Amino acid sequence: MDETTSTDGTAGGRDDAAGVGGGTAGGRDDAAGVGGDAAAGGTAEDTTGTLDEALERLHTAGPERNGWLSNHGPMAVEALVRHGQAPVVHRWLDYYSDKLEDMPDTASRVTAQNWREALGDPRRIADWTLYFERETAERPWRDVLAEWWPRLLPGIAAGATHPVIRVGHSVRTLLAGEASAPRIIELAHGLGYWAARHQPLPAPTPLTPAPSAGAALDAVPPVPEQSGGIRDRLAQLTAFPVWPPRFTDDPDEARTRLEELVRAATHRYATHGHGEPVMLVHAATAPNAVLRTLPALPRALWAPSLRAAWAASAAVTAAYGPAEPTPYAPTTASAEELFARAAAHGDDHTIKFTDTALDVGDPTALAAALRSIELNPPTL
């Protein structure tokens, strides 16, 4: 992470988490299904205790630092543990913790009666976190998630999409293993961050329908001024291609289309990630967070989740996508080798993007993971 980024996120186009608002070149997004069943968790339970220890360390910190930059610690350590890198987690945290700031002070209690007036108020981050800690202590976490997901979904791009990504990592862990106290508290922190930063995107004008997710991302018009912080860029959004070309309320079709979007955005990073290597990872990791969350949600929420995921991916693409693609080299490295390289590289966005690329799992996705390792500066 570029520590020179200003409070409005204007320096160098780096990761400015100040409230954001949805292919692959050559038709490479036509394979069926994201590999590895990304939404289902699909990982062995962590028996080392490392993840819970890491989350407990991180929960003393707030979700932001240094002028609205996001705290990526919980997301990165979840990915590290998931992919067999638990032994490096505490060393990574020793480095990363120096960047973090304490949780802000509380202002006034968020309740079931006043939550609407507190929604989208970043001064209430601590209040929202405590609200969701109480809710998840008193009720099953799935019930809390199902109630709040449709309330928060219109603001999916808030915080540069980091809140929904944090929730996606948390839900994947809860679905994959024991719902321990630190893991439930992590969900509360993710939801609280999302509620505090909630900021809907402008309503875009619909453009010509696109036949595939890759074609849709290729057709997203860039914002007129691709400079400044992400809030400045997203305020310029005016129009998106219609995708899917025919929206459906069928949950299974919605999941299939969401898998297609994750694959297309991951593939596109191989050819377009050079435009802004940090920010463009979110075009893939944000919809993948939604995909990971689907199994924990009522099926009636799957189609609205697809629509929101497309809007988030298109918004990031419009804000940061370059005018022209560049060639990329295929890789012969295995998924395990690539993730080990990402872990040694140390950059939080590289770790999270490689995690998503491994969910997709095909050769182009693995090449995209290698591009993220090459494009982003190492931190370890």
VEXDRENVO-197950 format. One record per residue (C-alpha): residue in one letter; chain; y, z, x. Coordinates in Angstrom, 2 decimals, m for minus. Layout:
BEGIN
[atom "A" "A" [Y Z X]] ...
//
This chain:
BEGIN
[atom "M" "A" [0.00 0.00 0.00]] [atom "D" "A" [3.44 m0.90 1.22]] [atom "E" "A" [5.21 2.44 1.55]] [atom "T" "A" [8.59 0.67 1.72]] [atom "T" "A" [8.48 m0.26 m1.96]] [atom "S" "A" [11.63 0.90 m3.74]] [atom "T" "A" [11.65 2.97 m6.88]] [atom "D" "A" [11.90 m0.13 m9.05]] [atom "G" "A" [9.12 m1.84 m7.17]] [atom "T" "A" [11.20 m4.67 m5.78]] [atom "A" "A" [10.18 m4.72 m2.13]] [atom "G" "A" [7.80 m7.50 m1.24]] [atom "G" "A" [6.32 m7.73 m4.74]] [atom "R" "A" [4.01 m4.80 m4.01]] [atom "D" "A" [2.34 m2.49 m6.48]] [atom "D" "A" [5.13 m1.28 m8.78]] [atom "A" "A" [3.46 0.60 m11.59]] [atom "A" "A" [6.50 0.80 m13.80]] [atom "G" "A" [5.16 m0.38 m17.11]] [atom "V" "A" [3.63 m3.87 m17.39]] [atom "G" "A" [3.22 m5.36 m20.89]] [atom "G" "A" [m3.67 m12.92 m20.12]] [atom "G" "A" [m9.76 m19.22 m14.42]] [atom "T" "A" [m10.98 m20.68 m12.13]] [atom "A" "A" [m10.00 m24.03 m10.66]] [atom "G" "A" [m12.50 m26.79 m11.12]] [atom "G" "A" [m14.19 m25.27 m14.15]] [atom "R" "A" [m16.15 m22.62 m12.27]] [atom "D" "A" [m15.99 m20.11 m15.14]] [atom "D" "A" [m18.71 m21.65 m17.29]] [atom "A" "A" [m21.66 m19.49 m16.30]] [atom "A" "A" [m23.07 m17.23 m18.96]] [atom "G" "A" [m22.37 m13.52 m18.86]] [atom "V" "A" [m20.79 m11.36 m16.19]] [atom "G" "A" [m23.49 m10.36 m13.72]] [atom "G" "A" [m24.72 m6.81 m13.45]] [atom "D" "A" [m23.88 m5.84 m17.05]] [atom "A" "A" [m20.47 m4.54 m16.08]] [atom "A" "A" [m19.76 m2.90 m19.41]] [atom "A" "A" [m22.89 m0.80 m19.52]] [atom "G" "A" [m22.35 1.25 m16.39]] [atom "G" "A" [m25.58 0.11 m14.76]] [atom "T" "A" [m25.61 2.50 m11.80]] [atom "A" "A" [m27.71 5.39 m10.62]] [atom "E" "A" [m26.28 8.83 m11.26]] [atom "D" "A" [m24.42 10.43 m8.36]] [atom "T" "A" [m26.67 13.25 m7.19]] [atom "T" "A" [m24.48 14.21 m4.22]] [atom "G" "A" [m21.79 15.96 m6.25]] [atom "T" "A" [m19.23 13.96 m4.29]] [atom "L" "A" [m17.56 12.34 m7.27]] [atom "D" "A" [m16.96 15.61 m9.11]] [atom "E" "A" [m15.64 17.21 m5.90]] [atom "A" "A" [m13.29 14.28 m5.32]] [atom "L" "A" [m12.00 14.32 m8.89]] [atom "E" "A" [m11.32 18.05 m8.68]] [atom "R" "A" [m9.29 17.43 m5.53]] [atom "L" "A" [m7.33 14.66 m7.23]] [atom "H" "A" [m6.58 16.45 m10.49]] [atom "T" "A" [m3.97 18.65 m8.86]] [atom "A" "A" [m1.89 15.51 m8.29]] [atom "G" "A" [0.09 13.47 m10.77]] [atom "P" "A" [m0.75 9.90 m11.75]] [atom "E" "A" [2.25 8.49 m9.91]] [atom "R" "A" [3.99 8.83 m6.57]] [atom "N" "A" [6.92 7.52 m4.58]] [atom "G" "A" [8.92 6.14 m7.46]] [atom "W" "A" [6.31 5.11 m10.04]] [atom "L" "A" [3.58 3.86 m7.74]] [atom "S" "A" [0.20 4.66 m9.26]] [atom "N" "A" [m2.29 7.16 m7.91]] [atom "H" "A" [m5.37 5.01 m7.31]] [atom "G" "A" [m7.49 7.82 m5.93]] [atom "P" "A" [m9.73 8.49 m8.96]] [atom "M" "A" [m10.47 4.79 m9.44]] [atom "A" "A" [m11.23 4.13 m5.79]] [atom "V" "A" [m13.51 7.14 m5.30]] [atom "E" "A" [m15.47 6.25 m8.44]] [atom "A" "A" [m16.07 2.76 m7.06]] [atom "L" "A" [m16.98 4.10 m3.62]] [atom "V" "A" [m19.56 6.51 m5.02]] [atom "R" "A" [m20.97 3.90 m7.39]] [atom "H" "A" [m21.65 1.51 m4.53]] [atom "G" "A" [m23.34 3.98 m2.22]] [atom "Q" "A" [m20.31 4.95 m0.14]] [atom "A" "A" [m20.23 8.64 m1.09]] [atom "P" "A" [m20.33 9.73 2.59]] [atom "V" "A" [m16.90 8.18 3.24]] [atom "V" "A" [m15.17 9.53 0.10]] [atom "H" "A" [m13.75 12.77 1.48]] [atom "R" "A" [m12.54 11.06 4.66]] [atom "W" "A" [m10.84 8.42 2.52]] [atom "L" "A" [m9.27 11.16 0.41]] [atom "D" "A" [m8.06 13.02 3.48]] [atom "Y" "A" [m6.06 9.90 4.32]] [atom "Y" "A" [m4.99 9.05 0.78]] [atom "S" "A" [m4.03 12.57 m0.35]] [atom "D" "A" [m1.06 12.61 1.99]] [atom "K" "A" [0.55 9.98 m0.27]] [atom "L" "A" [0.16 11.93 m3.50]] [atom "E" "A" [2.62 14.13 m5.36]] [atom "D" "A" [2.04 17.16 m7.56]] [atom "M" "A" [1.73 16.79 m11.30]] [atom "P" "A" [5.25 16.82 m12.81]] [atom "D" "A" [6.43 19.81 m14.78]] [atom "T" "A" [5.80 19.98 m18.50]] [atom "A" "A" [8.64 19.37 m20.95]] [atom "S" "A" [7.39 20.18 m24.45]] [atom "R" "A" [3.98 20.27 m26.06]] [atom "V" "A" [2.54 17.05 m27.52]] [atom "T" "A" [0.84 17.69 m30.86]] [atom "A" "A" [m0.88 15.79 m33.65]] [atom "Q" "A" [2.43 15.94 m35.51]] [atom "N" "A" [4.89 14.76 m32.84]] [atom "W" "A" [2.85 12.37 m30.65]] [atom "R" "A" [4.61 9.25 m31.94]] [atom "E" "A" [7.98 10.37 m30.61]] [atom "A" "A" [6.42 11.20 m27.23]] [atom "L" "A" [4.55 7.88 m26.87]] [atom "G" "A" [5.92 5.84 m24.00]] [atom "D" "A" [8.05 8.67 m22.57]] [atom "P" "A" [7.21 8.94 m18.85]] [atom "R" "A" [8.97 12.29 m18.67]] [atom "R" "A" [6.08 13.63 m20.76]] [atom "I" "A" [3.24 12.71 m18.37]] [atom "A" "A" [2.20 16.34 m17.90]] [atom "D" "A" [2.55 17.07 m21.63]] [atom "W" "A" [0.31 14.12 m22.49]] [atom "T" "A" [m2.24 15.11 m19.86]] [atom "L" "A" [m2.49 18.61 m21.29]] [atom "Y" "A" [m2.77 17.21 m24.80]] [atom "F" "A" [m5.79 15.11 m23.87]] [atom "E" "A" [m7.32 17.95 m21.87]] [atom "R" "A" [m7.19 20.05 m25.04]] [atom "E" "A" [m8.52 17.23 m27.21]] [atom "T" "A" [m11.48 16.45 m24.94]] [atom "A" "A" [m12.29 20.16 m24.58]] [atom "E" "A" [m12.46 20.61 m28.36]] [atom "R" "A" [m14.04 17.31 m29.46]] [atom "P" "A" [m16.60 14.81 m28.09]] [atom "W" "A" [m14.94 12.51 m25.60]] [atom "R" "A" [m16.14 9.41 m27.46]] [atom "D" "A" [m14.38 10.59 m30.61]] [atom "V" "A" [m11.12 11.12 m28.75]] [atom "L" "A" [m11.41 7.71 m27.11]] [atom "A" "A" [m12.18 5.94 m30.40]] [atom "E" "A" [m9.17 7.56 m32.08]] [atom "W" "A" [m6.71 6.77 m29.31]] [atom "W" "A" [m7.91 3.40 m28.06]] [atom "P" "A" [m6.30 1.40 m30.91]] [atom "R" "A" [m3.11 3.45 m30.60]] [atom "L" "A" [m2.83 2.78 m26.88]] [atom "L" "A" [m4.13 m0.80 m26.79]] [atom "P" "A" [m0.79 m2.48 m27.67]] [atom "G" "A" [0.57 m0.95 m24.44]] [atom "I" "A" [m2.35 m2.10 m22.29]] [atom "A" "A" [m0.09 m3.47 m19.58]] [atom "A" "A" [1.82 m0.21 m19.17]] [atom "G" "A" [1.95 1.16 m15.66]] [atom "A" "A" [1.05 m2.26 m14.21]] [atom "T" "A" [m2.27 m1.94 m16.13]] [atom "H" "A" [m3.32 1.05 m14.01]] [atom "P" "A" [m3.79 3.47 m16.93]] [atom "V" "A" [m6.33 1.25 m18.68]] [atom "I" "A" [m8.07 0.58 m15.36]] [atom "R" "A" [m8.28 4.31 m14.73]] [atom "V" "A" [m9.74 4.84 m18.19]] [atom "G" "A" [m12.27 2.07 m17.57]] [atom "H" "A" [m13.53 3.69 m14.37]] [atom "S" "A" [m13.73 7.04 m16.12]] [atom "V" "A" [m15.68 5.70 m19.10]] [atom "R" "A" [m18.10 3.85 m16.82]] [atom "T" "A" [m18.89 7.14 m15.09]] [atom "L" "A" [m19.32 9.02 m18.37]] [atom "L" "A" [m21.64 6.32 m19.72]] [atom "A" "A" [m23.68 6.23 m16.53]] [atom "G" "A" [m24.46 9.92 m16.12]] [atom "E" "A" [m23.67 13.51 m16.92]] [atom "A" "A" [m20.43 14.20 m18.76]] [atom "S" "A" [m19.35 16.93 m16.35]] [atom "A" "A" [m16.07 18.79 m16.72]] [atom "P" "A" [m14.28 16.90 m13.90]] [atom "R" "A" [m15.32 13.55 m15.42]] [atom "I" "A" [m14.10 14.48 m18.88]] [atom "I" "A" [m10.86 15.81 m17.41]] [atom "E" "A" [m10.48 12.50 m15.57]] [atom "L" "A" [m10.64 10.68 m18.90]] [atom "A" "A" [m7.93 13.02 m20.20]] [atom "H" "A" [m5.73 12.21 m17.21]] [atom "G" "A" [m6.22 8.48 m17.68]] [atom "L" "A" [m5.40 8.61 m21.39]] [atom "G" "A" [m2.42 10.86 m20.75]] [atom "Y" "A" [m1.02 8.47 m18.17]] [atom "W" "A" [m1.47 5.54 m20.57]] [atom "A" "A" [0.27 7.35 m23.42]] [atom "A" "A" [3.21 8.37 m21.24]] [atom "R" "A" [3.71 4.86 m19.83]] [atom "H" "A" [2.88 3.03 m23.07]] [atom "Q" "A" [5.05 m0.10 m23.25]] [atom "P" "A" [4.09 m3.13 m25.36]] [atom "L" "A" [4.70 m6.63 m24.07]] [atom "P" "A" [7.14 m9.02 m25.73]] [atom "A" "A" [5.44 m11.08 m28.43]] [atom "P" "A" [4.75 m14.47 m26.79]] [atom "T" "A" [5.07 m17.84 m28.46]] [atom "P" "A" [1.61 m19.43 m28.81]] [atom "L" "A" [1.07 m22.57 m26.73]] [atom "T" "A" [m1.66 m25.21 m26.94]] [atom "P" "A" [m5.13 m23.64 m27.29]] [atom "A" "A" [m7.21 m23.67 m24.10]] [atom "P" "A" [m10.93 m24.48 m24.12]] [atom "S" "A" [m11.93 m21.86 m21.56]] [atom "A" "A" [m10.59 m18.71 m19.94]] [atom "G" "A" [m10.16 m20.55 m16.65]] [atom "A" "A" [m8.17 m23.33 m18.28]] [atom "A" "A" [m6.08 m20.76 m20.13]] [atom "L" "A" [m5.15 m18.92 m16.94]] [atom "D" "A" [m4.31 m22.22 m15.27]] [atom "A" "A" [m2.00 m23.05 m18.20]] [atom "V" "A" [m0.08 m19.74 m18.20]] [atom "P" "A" [3.57 m20.63 m17.44]] [atom "P" "A" [5.10 m18.56 m14.64]] [atom "V" "A" [8.11 m16.44 m15.46]] [atom "P" "A" [11.36 m18.14 m14.43]] [atom "E" "A" [12.19 m15.62 m11.69]] [atom "Q" "A" [9.16 m14.37 m9.79]] [atom "S" "A" [11.12 m11.73 m7.92]] [atom "G" "A" [11.99 m8.10 m8.34]] [atom "G" "A" [9.87 m5.41 m9.90]] [atom "I" "A" [7.22 m5.96 m12.51]] [atom "R" "A" [9.41 m4.71 m15.35]] [atom "D" "A" [11.94 m7.44 m14.53]] [atom "R" "A" [9.20 m10.06 m14.45]] [atom "L" "A" [7.49 m9.05 m17.67]] [atom "A" "A" [10.77 m8.99 m19.53]] [atom "Q" "A" [10.88 m12.77 m18.95]] [atom "L" "A" [7.55 m13.52 m20.67]] [atom "T" "A" [7.97 m16.02 m23.49]] [atom "A" "A" [4.73 m17.93 m24.18]] [atom "F" "A" [0.97 m17.87 m23.51]] [atom "P" "A" [m1.76 m20.43 m24.20]] [atom "V" "A" [m3.91 m19.58 m27.18]] [atom "W" "A" [m7.25 m18.29 m25.96]] [atom "P" "A" [m9.91 m18.14 m27.16]] [atom "P" "A" [m9.00 m21.29 m29.11]] [atom "R" "A" [m10.34 m19.62 m32.25]] [atom "F" "A" [m10.16 m15.84 m32.41]] [atom "T" "A" [m13.08 m14.15 m34.07]] [atom "D" "A" [m13.78 m10.67 m35.37]] [atom "D" "A" [m17.42 m10.91 m34.29]] [atom "P" "A" [m17.96 m8.11 m31.73]] [atom "D" "A" [m20.66 m9.89 m29.75]] [atom "E" "A" [m18.60 m13.04 m29.39]] [atom "A" "A" [m15.62 m10.95 m28.36]] [atom "R" "A" [m17.67 m9.35 m25.61]] [atom "T" "A" [m18.92 m12.74 m24.42]] [atom "R" "A" [m15.37 m14.07 m24.25]] [atom "L" "A" [m14.24 m10.94 m22.41]] [atom "E" "A" [m16.98 m11.46 m19.84]] [atom "E" "A" [m15.73 m15.03 m19.46]] [atom "L" "A" [m12.17 m13.81 m18.87]] [atom "V" "A" [m13.23 m11.30 m16.21]] [atom "R" "A" [m15.22 m13.99 m14.42]] [atom "A" "A" [m12.41 m16.55 m14.59]] [atom "A" "A" [m9.75 m14.14 m13.33]] [atom "T" "A" [m12.01 m12.97 m10.51]] [atom "H" "A" [m12.77 m16.57 m9.48]] [atom "R" "A" [m9.09 m17.48 m9.67]] [atom "Y" "A" [m8.24 m14.85 m7.08]] [atom "A" "A" [m10.18 m16.89 m4.52]] [atom "T" "A" [m7.74 m19.77 m4.92]] [atom "H" "A" [m4.56 m18.01 m6.09]] [atom "G" "A" [m4.69 m14.46 m4.70]] [atom "H" "A" [m2.37 m15.45 m1.86]] [atom "G" "A" [0.51 m15.53 m4.37]] [atom "E" "A" [0.65 m11.72 m4.36]] [atom "P" "A" [m2.58 m10.24 m3.04]] [atom "V" "A" [m2.09 m6.73 m4.44]] [atom "M" "A" [m0.70 m7.42 m7.88]] [atom "L" "A" [m2.96 m10.35 m8.78]] [atom "V" "A" [m6.11 m8.22 m8.54]] [atom "H" "A" [m5.04 m6.69 m11.86]] [atom "A" "A" [m5.52 m9.98 m13.68]] [atom "A" "A" [m9.25 m9.30 m13.19]] [atom "T" "A" [m9.55 m5.52 m12.93]] [atom "A" "A" [m7.62 m4.83 m16.15]] [atom "P" "A" [m9.86 m6.92 m18.45]] [atom "N" "A" [m12.90 m5.59 m16.60]] [atom "A" "A" [m11.78 m2.06 m17.44]] [atom "V" "A" [m11.77 m3.06 m21.10]] [atom "L" "A" [m15.23 m4.63 m20.73]] [atom "R" "A" [m16.57 m1.43 m19.21]] [atom "T" "A" [m15.19 0.58 m22.10]] [atom "L" "A" [m16.63 m1.49 m24.97]] [atom "P" "A" [m20.01 0.30 m25.19]] [atom "A" "A" [m18.20 3.60 m25.83]] [atom "L" "A" [m16.08 2.14 m28.65]] [atom "P" "A" [m16.80 1.32 m32.29]] [atom "R" "A" [m17.73 m2.36 m32.50]] [atom "A" "A" [m14.80 m2.99 m34.85]] [atom "L" "A" [m12.51 m2.43 m31.85]] [atom "W" "A" [m14.13 m5.04 m29.61]] [atom "A" "A" [m12.22 m8.08 m30.91]] [atom "P" "A" [m8.79 m6.38 m30.72]] [atom "S" "A" [m9.74 m5.27 m27.19]] [atom "L" "A" [m10.34 m8.89 m26.19]] [atom "R" "A" [m6.92 m9.94 m27.47]] [atom "A" "A" [m5.20 m7.15 m25.56]] [atom "A" "A" [m7.17 m7.87 m22.37]] [atom "W" "A" [m6.14 m11.53 m22.50]] [atom "A" "A" [m2.48 m10.56 m22.91]] [atom "A" "A" [m2.66 m8.25 m19.88]] [atom "S" "A" [m4.40 m10.80 m17.66]] [atom "A" "A" [m2.01 m13.58 m18.70]] [atom "A" "A" [1.01 m11.33 m18.11]] [atom "V" "A" [0.01 m10.50 m14.55]] [atom "T" "A" [m0.76 m14.18 m13.90]] [atom "A" "A" [2.66 m15.24 m15.21]] [atom "A" "A" [4.44 m12.59 m13.20]] [atom "Y" "A" [2.80 m13.23 m9.83]] [atom "G" "A" [0.71 m16.41 m9.84]] [atom "P" "A" [1.62 m19.00 m7.17]] [atom "A" "A" [2.45 m22.59 m7.98]] [atom "E" "A" [m0.45 m24.08 m6.05]] [atom "P" "A" [m3.99 m23.02 m5.19]] [atom "T" "A" [m5.31 m22.83 m1.63]] [atom "P" "A" [m8.83 m23.54 m0.39]] [atom "Y" "A" [m11.22 m20.68 0.19]] [atom "A" "A" [m14.37 m20.39 2.24]] [atom "P" "A" [m17.69 m19.38 0.70]] [atom "T" "A" [m19.40 m16.34 2.13]] [atom "T" "A" [m22.99 m15.66 3.07]] [atom "A" "A" [m22.44 m11.91 3.03]] [atom "S" "A" [m24.40 m9.91 0.49]] [atom "A" "A" [m22.76 m7.81 m2.19]] [atom "E" "A" [m23.69 m4.65 m0.29]] [atom "E" "A" [m22.19 m5.99 2.94]] [atom "L" "A" [m18.96 m6.98 1.20]] [atom "F" "A" [m18.50 m3.61 m0.43]] [atom "A" "A" [m19.19 m1.84 2.87]] [atom "R" "A" [m16.46 m4.01 4.40]] [atom "A" "A" [m14.09 m3.13 1.55]] [atom "A" "A" [m14.80 0.57 2.04]] [atom "A" "A" [m14.15 0.31 5.78]] [atom "H" "A" [m10.99 m1.70 5.05]] [atom "G" "A" [m9.76 1.24 2.97]] [atom "D" "A" [m7.14 m0.41 0.77]] [atom "D" "A" [m7.47 0.95 m2.76]] [atom "H" "A" [m6.84 m2.37 m4.51]] [atom "T" "A" [m9.33 m4.14 m2.25]] [atom "I" "A" [m11.98 m1.53 m3.08]] [atom "K" "A" [m11.37 m1.87 m6.82]] [atom "F" "A" [m11.26 m5.65 m6.82]] [atom "T" "A" [m14.45 m5.88 m4.78]] [atom "D" "A" [m16.06 m3.53 m7.30]] [atom "T" "A" [m15.10 m5.96 m10.10]] [atom "A" "A" [m16.23 m8.98 m8.08]] [atom "L" "A" [m19.64 m7.35 m7.65]] [atom "D" "A" [m19.84 m6.89 m11.43]] [atom "V" "A" [m19.42 m10.66 m11.75]] [atom "G" "A" [m21.81 m11.14 m8.88]] [atom "D" "A" [m21.86 m14.92 m8.39]] [atom "P" "A" [m21.01 m16.76 m5.13]] [atom "T" "A" [m17.40 m17.54 m6.13]] [atom "A" "A" [m16.79 m13.91 m7.08]] [atom "L" "A" [m18.15 m12.74 m3.73]] [atom "A" "A" [m15.88 m15.26 m1.98]] [atom "A" "A" [m12.96 m13.83 m3.97]] [atom "A" "A" [m13.89 m10.35 m2.78]] [atom "L" "A" [m13.82 m11.59 0.79]] [atom "R" "A" [m10.36 m13.09 0.16]] [atom "S" "A" [m9.08 m9.71 m1.01]] [atom "I" "A" [m10.37 m8.13 2.20]] [atom "E" "A" [m8.66 m10.84 4.25]] [atom "L" "A" [m5.36 m10.93 2.34]] [atom "N" "A" [m4.61 m7.22 1.91]] [atom "P" "A" [m3.67 m5.13 4.94]] [atom "P" "A" [m6.29 m2.52 5.90]] [atom "T" "A" [m5.39 1.13 5.60]] [atom "L" "A" [m8.17 2.82 7.57]] 
//
